[in-house]
Amino acid sequence: MTTSNPALMGTAGGTFLSVLPNLHSEDVLRTVLLAGIGAIVSFGISMALKFIIKKYQK
């Protein structure tokens, strides 16, 4: 089954334009802030686990 590219792009564009008026700047800011915190915590946990594994393998 094949999908034509113009139909796919039209659907994606329509979806984006229908969601755009419902986004508020507070929501976007909150999402960016939470994503940043999540990335920092994930990196910290990864580094801590790497350190612990390396310590116990010696």
C-alpha positions, -999 to 999 in steps of 0.1 A, spaced: 0 0 0 15 33 -10 6 68 3 11 98 -19 34 124 -4 12 155 -11 -17 138 9 6 130 38 20 165 38 -15 180 37 -27 159 66 4 167 87 1 204 78 -36 205 86 -31 187 119 -3 212 129 -24 242 119 -54 229 139 -33 224 170 -14 257 168 -42 280 181 -46 258 212 -10 261 223 -3 287 249 31 302 256 30 289 292 24 253 280 54 255 256 76 270 283 66 244 308 73 216 283 107 230 274 116 234 311 104 198 320 123 184 290 155 201 301 151 189 337 144 154 324 175 154 302 197 166 330 184 140 354 187 112 328 223 122 321 231 124 358 217 89 364 235 75 334 268 89 346 262 76 382 253 41 370 284 41 347 306 51 377 290 24 400 294 -3 374 330 6 366 338 7 404 324 -28 410 340 -44 379 375 -38 392 
